[in-house]
Amino acid sequence: MGAQIPTKIPCNSSPVINKYSETHIMIAHKASSKMLVTPNFLTNFIIGFYLIRMYKKFVIYSQFIAEIKSILSIIFVKKIAMLKAVLFDMDGVIVDTEPLHHKAYQMMFEEVGIEVSETMYRSFTGQSTRGICEFLCKHFNLVHKPIVLEHSKRAHFTKLFFEDPDLQLLEGVEALIKDYHANGLILVVASSASMFTINNVMKRFHLDPYFKDKLSGADLKASKPHPEIFENAAKAAGVSPSECFVIEDSTNGIIAAKDAHIFCIAYKSTNSKDQDYTRADMLVSDYNDIKFDKIKSILD
C-alpha cells in the first residue's frame, strides 16, 4: 500500500492563532517586566482578548478553510508517483440521482411508519442502502428486517429512475471522462449504490466503454467511510494508491479515500449540502479545473 499523500499544510492548523501565540506572548513577557502582573496572567489575558475578537469571525473562517486548503494544495501538494488511474464515485459526481433517492426513501419511510429528520437523512450521504436500512431498523426498533426496507426503497427508486426524464449527467463530467480516457488513464467507478443502479446509469448514458471496472459498496461488508471500496478499486485498476486519485462529493467518501491513502479531490456541486471537505486534498466546483492537462501538471 502506498504512502498517504497529505498536503504540507495541516488542515487543522490556524495561521491566525499561531500568529498571536508567537507575537503576543513575546510582547506579554516584555511588558510583564515593568508591571505588577505575572507573565502567565498577561499572556492568557492577551490571547483571550484576541480569541474573543476572533470568535465572531470563526464561522466564516471555518467555511473558507476547505477553499483555502484547496488553493494551498496546488502549491504545496505532495506529488503522485505517476498518475495512471482515476476512481470515480457515482452519485453526486457523475450523475445527480439524489432527488430520486430522496423521494424513494421518503416513500419507504412512510411505508414502515417512521419519521427521519433531514439532519439524519443527510448523514446517510455516501453510505449503502443496506447499511442505512440496518441502522434504521436498529435506531427505530422496527419489527421489519433490513432487507424488507432495502427492497422497498429500491423498488421505488427503480420506478422513479426509468420514469424521470430530467435525470442527466452532471455538467462537464462526460467531457472529463472522455478527456481522461483519451489520455490513457484507467477509469473505475467505486460507488455505494447497488450494482443494479450503477449498471443502469452506465447504460443510460453510454459510459461503459470508458470504464475498466465498476465496484459497488453494497457488495462489501462495510460501506463508506470504510476504505475497502477504494482499496479494491485501485486493485481493479491495477495501480497502487500512490498512482491514482479519487473524485468524491461526500464526507463519508472523502474519509474512505483518505483512509485508503489515496489523493482525494472533492467535487462541490450546487446540490451539495452539509458535507465536510476539510480532509480532501483539493476542492473544485467546476470539472474544467481538473481536466487532464491541468491536473497532471499539479500532481505529476
C-alpha positions, -999 to 999 in steps of 0.1 A, spaced: 0 0 0 14 34 -9 21 62 15 -6 87 23 -5 119 3 -14 148 25 -8 184 18 21 200 35 -2 224 53 -21 205 81 -58 210 77 -62 218 115 -35 245 115 -45 281 122 -21 307 109 -41 334 127 -39 318 161 -3 308 156 5 345 148 -10 357 181 5 329 201 41 338 189 40 376 186 19 385 216 34 360 240 67 378 234 51 412 239 34 400 271 67 388 286 84 421 278 56 441 293 54 420 324 89 430 335 76 466 341 42 457 355 29 440 387 14 412 367 27 377 362 38 367 327 13 338 326 -16 361 336 -8 388 310 -2 362 283 -35 345 289 -53 379 290 -39 390 256 -45 356 240 -80 355 254 -87 391 242 -78 382 207 -97 349 207 -129 367 218 -124 392 189 -119 363 165 -149 343 178 -174 362 156 -152 355 126 -148 318 134 -179 306 115 -168 325 83 -132 313 88 -143 276 91 -164 279 59 -134 291 40 -109 266 53 -116 240 27 -113 265 -1 -80 279 14 -66 244 17 -76 237 -20 -56 267 -31 -26 259 -10 -27 223 -22 -20 234 -57 13 249 -45 23 226 -17 7 192 -27 29 162 -25 32 148 -59 16 115 -71 43 90 -80 29 86 -115 -8 93 -125 -23 62 -140 -59 60 -129 -89 79 -116 -115 64 -92 -150 79 -96 -178 80 -71 -211 80 -90 -240 97 -71 -232 134 -69 -200 131 -91 -212 115 -124 -250 119 -121 -273 135 -95 -297 108 -85 -301 122 -50 -335 138 -57 -347 103 -68 -331 86 -38 -347 112 -15 -382 105 -29 -377 68 -28 -365 69 8 -395 91 18 -419 66 3 -402 37 22 -402 57 55 -439 63 51 -445 26 44 -428 14 76 -441 43 97 -410 62 107 -401 99 106 -365 107 96 -352 142 101 -334 160 74 -303 161 96 -303 123 100 -310 118 63 -281 139 52 -258 119 74 -266 89 52 -249 105 22 -223 81 7 -235 51 27 -250 20 11 -288 14 11 -282 -19 31 -262 -1 58 -288 27 61 -317 2 64 -298 -18 91 -293 15 110 -330 24 107 -342 -9 119 -319 -7 150 -325 30 157 -363 28 154 -365 -7 169 -385 -19 138 -401 -53 136 -392 -53 99 -359 -69 88 -334 -45 70 -339 -65 37 -376 -56 37 -367 -18 39 -340 -23 13 -363 -39 -13 -390 -13 -7 -366 16 -12 -350 0 -43 -384 -7 -59 -395 29 -55 -361 41 -68 -362 19 -99 -396 31 -108 -386 67 -105 -353 61 -123 -370 50 -155 -399 75 -153 -379 107 -146 -369 123 -180 -350 151 -162 -322 128 -149 -290 140 -165 -252 137 -161 -236 165 -140 -223 194 -160 -189 188 -175 -185 152 -163 -189 135 -197 -162 157 -212 -140 150 -182 -144 112 -185 -137 113 -223 -107 136 -217 -92 112 -191 -99 81 -213 -84 97 -244 -52 105 -224 -48 69 -214 -60 70 -177 -77 39 -163 -112 47 -150 -131 28 -123 -164 35 -107 -165 30 -69 -199 38 -56 -221 29 -26 -250 24 -50 -262 -11 -59 -247 -27 -89 -281 -26 -105 -282 12 -102 -246 16 -114 -253 -6 -145 -284 14 -153 -266 47 -151 -237 35 -172 -261 20 -198 -285 50 -199 -256 75 -205 -234 52 -227 -204 53 -203 -194 17 -201 -168 19 -229 -147 44 -208 -145 24 -176 -124 -6 -169 -144 -17 -139 -174 -9 -117 -175 -16 -79 -205 -14 -56 -202 -8 -19 -234 -28 -15 -214 -59 -22 -190 -53 7 -192 -60 44 -186 -23 52 -196 7 31 -180 42 31 -165 57 52 -147 23 53 -118 25 28 -123 -10 14 -141 1 -17 -113 24 -28 -86 -1 -19 -104 -26 -41 -109 0 -69 -72 7 -70 -65 -30 -73 -92 -33 -101 -74 -5 -119 -41 -24 -115 -24 5 -97 -11 14 -63 -28 40 -41 0 65 -50 -7 62 -87 -43 73 -87 -68 98 -72 -105 97 -62 -132 122 -71 -158 123 -43 -186 146 -32 -195 133 3 -179 134 38 -180 96 40 -165 91 6 -137 116 14 -129 98 46 -129 64 28 -104 78 2 -80 93 27 -81 62 49 -72 42 18 -42 66 14 -54 79 -19 -53 115 -31 -88 129 -30 -104 157 -50 -138 168 -35 -164 180 -60 -188 205 -46 -219 208 -68 -248 233 -65 -267 204 -49 -241 196 -22 -254 201 13 -238 197 48 -207 179 36 -173 184 52 -145 188 27 -117 196 50 -99 162 47 -99 164 9 -67 173 -8 -84 196 -34 -118 212 -37 -134 220 -70 -168 231 -83 -160 230 -120 -147 199 -138 -128 221 -162 -104 228 -133 -92 192 -133 -90 184 -170 -61 161 -178 -35 187 -187 -43 208 -156 -44 180 -131 -13 163 -145 8 194 -141 -3 197 -105 1 160 -95 30 146 -116 
